[in-house]
């Protein structure tokens, strides 16, 4: 039992828990005024997030034990369930903030698109790991998985949830790039993607989406309207300075900064805990991302390596998009900060993902501890494909 515990990656066990626990504290601080205003107890959002944290911790534990290679066998069933959920939410989902992205069961709300992120990572990692022998053949090795990927993205765009669709596209791109496809094929995919975007833009442009861009890049031209949220975020960040105003002493959360406990929780962190608090949160997120990449490099099978890359990319890309929105680098898209922002579906998926990543790390450690025969001359299959393609990971 002790030997099995030693094989766990304690960085991946401690860091997500620290972030989630810190998130609970900040959610309470950022949401208590909002909760009371809405007629709830001050601890309303804290209790709900704590419940998801408990469920997520159970998911983390189970996925740390469950061998990750079995996900290849479950991959088809998982993708069928995800597509059914994405279709179902379009037909029967609850509309929130002009997007039909949620199933509302009264006592709990679930966002299927969050689970689609992890499901698609498993799908792409599984398919591309099996296609390593002919990954340099575009029609046979690269194209087939993109059809299902496009279907998932299309269903999410129809909700519409452009932010989540963009994140899933970037995550999928990172897995595809790491699979070892040729740069020529990568260029074709990029060109095709740009063409699809160019065709889709006229149908996707609405006054609301235009306002998100003007609010991000010209906030002071419309301070009472499009730029209001970002200006309040700037005020929170600016007031916080280096050390912050103190935990619980944010002014912007008192009705000025909407979604303070979700999309803009980092602005509240900056105001209350200052630059130091922001650096600590970003540092912990960076540790998870870098640890995932390290595990991917050490993993001796393509599926585990691509799975680790996909999970690391999911955390890193989502954090970047959230931080970009509160700082004015990117339009506001409603993307939560991993582990920290309020949101049960997001936290559950992140904790499960960390469990899977920990299981990959355990497998790597166990194989490193096994004695290697002196005459062993074989080369791990994921270091290079046999058809002249580049390495699965640069």
VMD Tcl script that draws the C-alpha trace (Angstrom):
set ca {
  {0.00 0.00 0.00}
  {2.82 2.42 0.96}
  {4.66 1.52 -2.24}
  {1.57 2.37 -4.29}
  {1.26 5.72 -2.51}
  {4.88 6.50 -3.33}
  {4.11 6.12 -7.02}
  {1.58 8.96 -6.88}
  {2.64 12.33 -8.24}
  {2.30 14.46 -5.14}
  {2.66 17.65 -7.16}
  {-0.52 16.75 -9.03}
  {-2.22 15.76 -5.79}
  {-1.37 18.85 -3.75}
  {-1.42 21.67 -6.33}
  {-5.02 21.23 -7.61}
  {-6.29 20.87 -4.02}
  {-4.49 24.06 -3.00}
  {-5.99 25.93 -5.95}
  {-9.50 24.56 -5.35}
  {-9.31 25.30 -1.60}
  {-8.10 28.82 -2.32}
  {-10.92 29.10 -4.85}
  {-13.46 28.22 -2.14}
  {-12.15 31.06 0.04}
  {-12.24 33.56 -2.81}
  {-15.67 32.42 -4.03}
  {-17.06 33.07 -0.57}
  {-15.38 36.48 -0.44}
  {-16.52 37.44 -3.95}
  {-20.06 36.05 -3.82}
  {-21.48 36.68 -0.36}
  {-22.90 40.10 -1.24}
  {-24.36 38.75 -4.49}
  {-25.86 35.77 -2.66}
  {-27.58 37.97 -0.08}
  {-28.83 40.33 -2.79}
  {-30.37 37.33 -4.58}
  {-32.15 36.28 -1.38}
  {-29.82 33.44 -0.35}
  {-27.58 32.87 2.62}
  {-24.14 34.50 2.38}
  {-22.57 31.03 2.11}
  {-24.87 29.91 -0.75}
  {-22.26 29.78 -3.52}
  {-19.56 28.55 -1.16}
  {-21.64 25.54 -0.10}
  {-22.54 24.64 -3.69}
  {-18.91 24.83 -4.81}
  {-17.82 22.83 -1.76}
  {-20.23 20.07 -2.75}
  {-18.71 19.95 -6.22}
  {-15.23 19.94 -4.68}
  {-16.11 16.85 -2.65}
  {-17.51 15.10 -5.75}
  {-14.45 16.20 -7.73}
  {-12.12 14.82 -5.06}
  {-13.87 11.45 -5.30}
  {-13.51 11.63 -9.10}
  {-9.82 12.47 -8.71}
  {-9.24 9.49 -6.43}
  {-11.08 7.01 -8.66}
  {-9.35 8.23 -11.83}
  {-5.96 8.09 -10.10}
  {-6.58 4.37 -9.50}
  {-8.34 3.47 -12.77}
  {-5.73 2.53 -15.45}
  {-5.74 5.26 -18.09}
  {-5.24 2.81 -20.98}
  {-8.78 1.49 -20.46}
  {-10.14 4.83 -21.68}
  {-9.23 3.68 -25.19}
  {-11.80 0.90 -24.87}
  {-14.42 3.28 -23.46}
  {-13.69 6.06 -25.94}
  {-16.49 5.31 -28.44}
  {-19.12 5.04 -25.74}
  {-17.93 8.30 -24.14}
  {-18.13 10.19 -27.42}
  {-21.64 8.87 -28.13}
  {-22.77 10.06 -24.69}
  {-21.15 13.47 -25.18}
  {-22.75 14.00 -28.59}
  {-26.12 12.91 -27.18}
  {-25.74 15.41 -24.33}
  {-24.75 18.23 -26.70}
  {-27.77 17.51 -28.89}
  {-29.97 17.18 -25.82}
  {-28.91 20.53 -24.37}
  {-29.87 22.23 -27.64}
  {-33.34 20.67 -27.43}
  {-34.05 20.67 -23.70}
  {-31.39 22.86 -22.11}
  {-31.89 26.01 -20.04}
  {-30.90 29.32 -21.60}
  {-28.54 31.39 -19.47}
  {-26.89 34.59 -20.74}
  {-28.34 34.02 -24.23}
  {-26.75 30.57 -24.53}
  {-28.51 27.21 -24.28}
  {-25.59 25.44 -22.63}
  {-27.01 24.03 -19.41}
  {-29.16 21.22 -18.09}
  {-30.96 22.60 -15.05}
  {-32.19 19.84 -12.74}
  {-33.34 22.24 -10.04}
  {-30.87 21.20 -7.35}
  {-27.93 21.20 -9.78}
  {-26.96 22.56 -13.21}
  {-24.61 20.73 -15.58}
  {-22.77 22.08 -18.62}
  {-22.12 19.25 -21.15}
  {-19.54 21.30 -23.09}
  {-17.17 21.09 -20.11}
  {-17.23 17.29 -20.30}
  {-16.81 17.49 -24.08}
  {-13.35 19.02 -23.52}
  {-12.04 15.97 -21.69}
  {-13.96 13.52 -23.87}
  {-12.47 14.95 -27.04}
  {-8.97 14.88 -25.56}
  {-9.37 11.16 -24.83}
  {-10.82 10.54 -28.29}
  {-8.07 12.37 -30.19}
  {-5.29 10.88 -28.06}
  {-6.67 7.39 -28.63}
  {-7.19 7.72 -32.39}
  {-3.91 9.46 -33.17}
  {-1.91 7.05 -31.00}
  {-3.33 4.18 -33.08}
  {-2.48 5.98 -36.33}
  {1.22 6.54 -35.58}
  {2.29 4.05 -38.26}
  {0.72 6.21 -40.99}
  {0.43 9.61 -39.34}
  {2.17 11.17 -42.35}
  {-0.73 10.13 -44.63}
  {-3.27 12.96 -44.49}
  {-6.40 11.15 -45.71}
  {-5.80 8.01 -43.67}
  {-3.91 9.23 -40.62}
  {-4.97 12.83 -40.00}
  {-8.39 13.56 -41.49}
  {-10.82 10.94 -40.04}
  {-10.80 12.13 -36.38}
  {-11.36 15.71 -37.51}
  {-14.86 14.88 -38.73}
  {-16.11 14.02 -35.23}
  {-14.13 16.95 -33.79}
  {-15.91 19.27 -36.21}
  {-19.29 17.83 -35.19}
  {-18.61 18.49 -31.49}
  {-17.43 22.03 -32.22}
  {-20.47 22.68 -34.41}
  {-22.90 21.56 -31.70}
  {-21.22 23.87 -29.17}
  {-21.22 26.82 -31.59}
  {-24.97 26.31 -32.08}
  {-25.66 26.87 -28.35}
  {-23.96 29.40 -28.96}
  {-20.85 29.12 -26.78}
  {-18.08 30.54 -28.92}
  {-15.61 30.80 -26.03}
  {-15.80 27.10 -25.15}
  {-15.71 26.13 -28.83}
  {-12.55 28.20 -29.34}
  {-10.90 26.58 -26.32}
  {-11.78 23.07 -27.52}
  {-10.42 23.95 -30.97}
  {-7.10 25.06 -29.44}
  {-6.91 21.98 -27.20}
  {-7.59 19.70 -30.19}
  {-4.93 21.57 -32.18}
  {-2.34 20.96 -29.46}
  {-3.06 17.22 -29.44}
  {-3.01 17.02 -33.24}
  {0.23 19.00 -33.46}
  {1.88 16.77 -30.84}
  {0.79 13.59 -32.63}
  {3.57 13.98 -35.19}
  {1.72 15.15 -38.31}
  {3.75 16.81 -41.03}
  {4.02 20.58 -41.08}
  {2.56 20.54 -44.58}
  {-0.56 18.82 -43.30}
  {-0.66 21.18 -40.34}
  {-0.61 24.10 -42.76}
  {-3.54 22.60 -44.66}
  {-5.53 22.29 -41.44}
  {-4.77 25.88 -40.44}
  {-5.79 27.15 -43.87}
  {-9.00 25.10 -43.76}
  {-9.77 26.40 -40.28}
  {-9.28 30.02 -41.36}
  {-11.53 29.41 -44.36}
  {-14.30 28.00 -42.15}
  {-14.01 30.98 -39.82}
  {-14.13 33.41 -42.75}
  {-17.29 31.75 -44.07}
  {-18.92 31.55 -40.64}
  {-18.14 35.10 -39.49}
  {-20.98 36.83 -41.43}
  {-23.53 34.52 -39.77}
  {-21.94 34.80 -36.32}
  {-21.62 38.57 -36.14}
  {-24.24 40.04 -33.83}
  {-24.46 43.29 -31.93}
  {-23.69 41.43 -28.70}
  {-20.50 39.85 -30.08}
  {-19.37 43.15 -31.58}
  {-19.89 44.76 -28.18}
  {-17.53 42.21 -26.63}
  {-14.74 43.31 -28.96}
  {-15.38 47.01 -28.50}
  {-15.62 46.42 -24.75}
  {-12.24 44.64 -24.77}
  {-10.27 46.96 -27.03}
  {-12.10 50.28 -26.69}
  {-13.56 50.13 -23.16}
  {-13.27 53.84 -22.38}
  {-15.25 54.85 -25.45}
  {-18.32 53.15 -23.93}
  {-17.65 53.25 -20.15}
  {-21.34 52.89 -19.21}
  {-22.08 50.06 -21.62}
  {-19.71 47.79 -23.56}
  {-16.59 48.73 -21.60}
  {-18.17 48.74 -18.14}
  {-17.08 45.27 -16.98}
  {-13.49 45.64 -18.13}
  {-13.15 49.10 -16.57}
  {-14.36 47.71 -13.23}
  {-11.83 44.91 -13.61}
  {-9.08 47.48 -14.25}
  {-10.13 49.37 -11.13}
  {-9.97 46.22 -9.01}
  {-6.55 45.27 -10.37}
  {-5.20 48.81 -10.03}
  {-6.42 49.34 -6.46}
  {-4.91 46.05 -5.30}
  {-1.36 47.08 -6.02}
  {1.35 44.75 -4.73}
  {-0.15 43.47 -1.47}
  {-3.89 44.15 -1.94}
  {-6.55 45.71 0.24}
  {-6.89 42.61 2.41}
  {-9.00 39.46 2.18}
  {-12.68 40.35 2.12}
  {-12.10 44.07 1.52}
  {-12.90 44.27 -2.19}
  {-15.14 47.17 -3.17}
  {-15.73 46.09 -6.77}
  {-17.53 42.91 -5.67}
  {-20.23 45.05 -4.02}
  {-22.33 45.14 -7.18}
  {-19.88 46.99 -9.41}
  {-18.14 43.96 -10.90}
  {-20.69 41.47 -12.19}
  {-19.81 37.76 -12.22}
  {-17.17 38.54 -9.57}
  {-17.13 34.91 -8.34}
  {-17.00 33.37 -11.83}
  {-15.42 35.11 -14.84}
  {-13.77 37.95 -12.90}
  {-12.62 36.17 -9.77}
  {-8.98 36.98 -10.57}
  {-9.84 40.69 -10.51}
  {-11.16 40.24 -6.95}
  {-8.01 38.30 -6.05}
  {-5.91 41.17 -7.42}
  {-7.89 43.73 -5.41}
  {-7.83 41.82 -2.13}
  {-4.47 40.05 -2.28}
  {-2.63 42.20 -4.81}
  {0.08 41.26 -7.29}
  {1.42 38.67 -4.85}
  {-1.88 36.77 -4.81}
  {-2.13 36.85 -8.60}
  {1.43 35.54 -9.02}
  {0.79 32.68 -6.59}
  {-2.34 31.55 -8.47}
  {-0.67 31.81 -11.88}
  {2.38 30.01 -10.49}
  {0.32 27.07 -9.23}
  {-1.48 26.81 -12.58}
  {1.87 26.92 -14.38}
  {3.18 24.09 -12.16}
  {0.27 21.88 -13.26}
  {0.80 22.67 -16.95}
  {4.57 22.14 -16.83}
  {4.19 18.98 -14.78}
  {1.79 17.61 -17.37}
  {4.23 18.33 -20.18}
  {7.03 16.67 -18.21}
  {4.90 13.56 -17.70}
  {4.09 13.50 -21.42}
  {7.80 13.58 -22.24}
  {8.51 10.70 -19.86}
  {5.57 8.53 -20.92}
  {6.60 5.62 -23.14}
  {3.32 5.18 -25.04}
  {1.70 7.56 -27.47}
  {-1.77 7.46 -25.92}
  {-0.58 8.44 -22.45}
  {1.69 11.13 -23.86}
  {-1.01 12.73 -26.01}
  {-3.52 12.45 -23.17}
  {-1.14 14.29 -20.83}
  {-0.51 16.97 -23.46}
  {-4.25 17.45 -24.00}
  {-4.99 17.80 -20.28}
  {-2.09 20.21 -19.76}
  {-3.25 22.25 -22.74}
  {-6.79 22.38 -21.38}
  {-5.61 23.90 -18.09}
  {-3.15 26.30 -19.72}
  {-5.40 27.51 -22.54}
  {-8.43 28.01 -20.30}
  {-6.35 29.97 -17.78}
  {-4.89 32.11 -20.56}
  {-8.32 32.92 -22.01}
  {-9.74 33.84 -18.60}
  {-6.77 36.04 -17.69}
  {-6.81 37.58 -21.15}
  {-10.45 38.59 -20.69}
  {-10.01 40.34 -17.33}
  {-6.93 42.20 -18.58}
  {-8.38 43.37 -21.90}
  {-6.16 41.17 -24.07}
  {-9.13 39.08 -25.23}
  {-12.91 39.61 -25.44}
  {-14.95 38.48 -22.45}
  {-16.22 34.97 -23.23}
  {-17.41 33.66 -19.86}
  {-14.57 31.16 -19.45}
  {-13.88 30.24 -15.79}
  {-10.41 30.22 -14.23}
  {-9.47 26.54 -13.72}
  {-10.01 25.25 -10.15}
  {-10.63 28.76 -8.78}
  {-13.78 30.20 -10.40}
  {-17.26 29.18 -9.28}
  {-18.63 26.45 -11.51}
  {-19.35 22.83 -10.63}
  {-18.99 21.30 -14.09}
  {-15.65 23.00 -14.66}
  {-14.25 22.00 -11.26}
  {-15.42 18.38 -11.62}
  {-13.82 18.02 -15.07}
  {-10.57 19.59 -13.86}
  {-10.33 17.29 -10.83}
  {-11.09 14.20 -12.93}
  {-8.46 15.33 -15.44}
  {-5.89 15.66 -12.67}
  {-6.74 12.13 -11.54}
  {-6.11 10.80 -15.04}
  {-2.85 12.73 -15.27}
  {-1.78 11.35 -11.89}
  {-2.53 7.83 -13.13}
  {-0.29 8.40 -16.15}
  {2.45 9.68 -13.81}
  {2.05 6.58 -11.59}
  {2.45 4.35 -14.64}
  {5.61 6.22 -15.65}
  {7.10 5.86 -12.14}
  {6.27 2.15 -11.97}
  {8.01 1.49 -15.29}
  {11.04 3.53 -14.25}
  {11.38 1.32 -11.16}
  {11.34 -1.90 -13.20}
  {14.80 -3.32 -14.01}
  {15.76 -3.04 -17.67}
  {17.54 -6.04 -19.25}
  {21.11 -5.20 -20.20}
  {20.63 -6.40 -23.79}
  {17.43 -4.37 -24.36}
  {17.64 -2.48 -27.63}
  {14.04 -1.57 -28.35}
  {12.97 2.05 -28.76}
  {9.72 3.36 -27.22}
  {7.10 3.57 -29.93}
  {6.24 7.21 -29.31}
  {9.71 8.62 -29.80}
  {9.38 8.58 -33.55}
  {7.11 7.10 -36.15}
  {8.53 4.73 -38.72}
  {7.36 6.67 -41.73}
  {9.70 9.63 -41.54}
  {7.42 11.96 -39.58}
  {8.63 14.20 -36.78}
  {8.50 13.27 -33.10}
  {5.08 13.27 -31.42}
  {6.30 16.05 -29.12}
  {8.78 18.71 -30.14}
}
mol new
graphics top color blue
foreach p $ca { graphics top sphere $p radius 0.5 }
foreach p [lrange $ca 0 end-1] q [lrange $ca 1 end] { graphics top cylinder $p $q radius 0.2 }
display resetview
